[in-house]
Amino acid sequence: MKKRLLPIISVILIISACLFFFIALSLHNNKGYVSSANMKASTHYKYFSNGQIDLSRFVTLNSQGNYYIYGECHDFLSYTAYSGDIFNKNTHIYGSEEIPNSYWAIKIHNGKISAAWSSNYPLKESQLIPYSIEEQEKQAKLFQKSDETKIIGYYDNAY
């Protein structure tokens, strides 16, 4: 009886170890997706706040109030702002025109960039909120490809 039980216990232990490994790997990948999304948002923030993308060439920013600018980009080399609060029509604002592969939004508070978001899909104003790492990790799905993730990257000037 003991000889038959030993292989069964061994198989159960090996399956348990593999399952634990894959769950740990998946959780680590979710953290990587969150970190990547937040780094993208940080890069958008820097492009707009350091003058690399100079919005004043296209529009006059109000010195009072809060408003948002949305758009799309391609690998930080091409930016287009959508029509909305600031722009009357979709406007190419940086680089050469490329097919977009990501989306961004920025918040302007009293004339200054105060936050940025990044995503793999167009953003809505209701999604433009401060996100904690924990909230972002909840948006991640187990074994999801990075280009299919619904994680919204977030960065603000308080970081």
C-alpha positions in Angstrom: 0.0 0.0 0.0 2.8 2.4 0.9 4.5 1.7 -2.5 1.4 2.7 -4.4 0.8 5.8 -2.2 4.3 7.3 -2.7 3.9 7.9 -6.5 0.5 9.5 -6.0 1.8 11.8 -3.3 4.8 12.7 -5.5 2.6 13.6 -8.5 0.3 15.7 -6.3 3.3 17.6 -4.9 4.7 18.2 -8.4 1.4 19.4 -9.7 1.0 21.7 -6.6 4.5 23.1 -7.1 3.8 23.8 -10.8 0.5 25.4 -10.0 2.1 27.6 -7.3 4.9 28.6 -9.8 2.5 29.6 -12.5 0.3 31.6 -10.1 3.4 33.4 -8.8 4.6 34.0 -12.4 1.3 35.4 -13.4 1.1 37.8 -10.4 4.6 39.0 -11.2 3.6 39.6 -14.9 0.6 41.7 -13.6 3.0 43.8 -11.6 5.2 44.2 -14.7 2.2 45.3 -16.7 1.2 47.9 -14.1 4.8 49.2 -13.9 5.0 49.4 -17.7 1.7 51.3 -18.0 2.7 53.7 -15.3 6.1 54.3 -17.0 4.2 55.1 -20.2 2.0 57.6 -18.3 5.1 59.1 -16.8 6.7 59.5 -20.2 3.5 61.3 -21.5 3.6 63.6 -18.5 7.3 64.4 -19.1 6.8 65.1 -22.8 4.0 67.6 -22.0 5.5 69.2 -18.9 9.1 69.7 -20.1 8.1 71.4 -23.4 9.0 68.5 -25.7 5.4 68.8 -26.8 4.6 72.5 -26.6 0.8 72.9 -26.5 1.1 76.7 -26.7 2.0 76.3 -30.4 -1.5 75.0 -31.0 -3.8 76.5 -28.3 -3.9 78.9 -25.4 -4.1 77.1 -22.1 -6.5 78.7 -19.5 -4.6 79.7 -16.4 -7.6 78.8 -14.2 -9.6 75.5 -13.9 -9.2 71.9 -14.7 -9.6 70.3 -18.1 -8.4 67.3 -20.1 -6.7 66.6 -23.4 -7.0 63.1 -24.9 -5.2 61.6 -27.8 -3.3 58.8 -29.4 0.3 58.1 -30.1 2.8 55.7 -31.7 5.8 54.7 -29.5 6.2 58.3 -28.1 7.3 59.4 -31.6 3.9 60.7 -32.9 1.2 62.4 -30.9 -2.3 63.4 -32.0 -4.7 65.3 -29.7 -8.4 64.7 -30.1 -11.0 67.4 -30.4 -12.6 68.2 -27.1 -12.1 70.8 -24.3 -9.1 72.4 -25.9 -8.8 71.4 -29.6 -11.6 72.1 -32.1 -10.5 69.2 -34.3 -8.1 66.2 -34.1 -4.7 67.8 -34.3 -1.3 66.2 -34.9 0.9 67.9 -32.3 4.3 66.0 -32.3 6.4 63.9 -34.7 5.5 62.4 -38.0 2.0 60.9 -38.4 2.0 57.2 -37.6 -0.7 54.6 -37.0 -1.4 54.8 -33.2 -0.5 51.9 -31.0 -1.5 53.5 -27.6 -3.6 56.3 -26.1 -3.0 59.0 -23.5 -4.7 61.7 -21.6 -3.4 64.6 -19.5 -5.0 66.8 -16.9 -4.3 70.5 -16.9 -4.8 72.3 -13.6 -4.6 76.1 -13.5 -2.5 76.1 -16.7 -0.1 73.3 -15.8 0.1 69.6 -16.5 -0.8 67.8 -13.3 -1.4 64.2 -14.3 -1.2 61.8 -17.2 -2.8 58.4 -18.1 -1.9 55.8 -20.7 -3.8 52.9 -22.1 -4.1 50.4 -25.0 -7.6 51.8 -25.8 -9.2 55.3 -26.0 -9.9 56.7 -22.6 -13.0 58.4 -21.2 -13.2 61.1 -18.7 -14.8 58.8 -16.1 -11.6 56.7 -16.2 -9.3 59.7 -15.5 -8.9 59.2 -11.8 -5.9 58.6 -9.6 -5.1 54.9 -9.5 -3.3 53.0 -6.8 -1.1 50.1 -7.7 -3.6 47.7 -6.1 -6.5 49.1 -8.2 -4.4 48.7 -11.3 -3.4 45.1 -10.5 -7.1 44.2 -10.1 -7.5 45.4 -13.8 -5.0 42.8 -14.9 -6.2 39.4 -16.1 -4.4 36.1 -15.5 -2.1 35.1 -18.5 -3.1 38.2 -20.5 -0.9 39.6 -23.3 0.5 43.0 -22.6 -1.1 44.6 -25.6 -4.5 43.3 -24.6 -4.4 44.5 -21.0 -7.0 46.9 -19.8 -4.7 48.4 -17.2 -4.7 52.2 -17.2 -1.3 53.7 -16.4 -1.3 56.7 -14.1 1.3 59.4 -13.2 0.9 62.7 -11.4 3.3 65.4 -10.2 3.0 64.2 -6.6 5.2 61.1 -7.4 
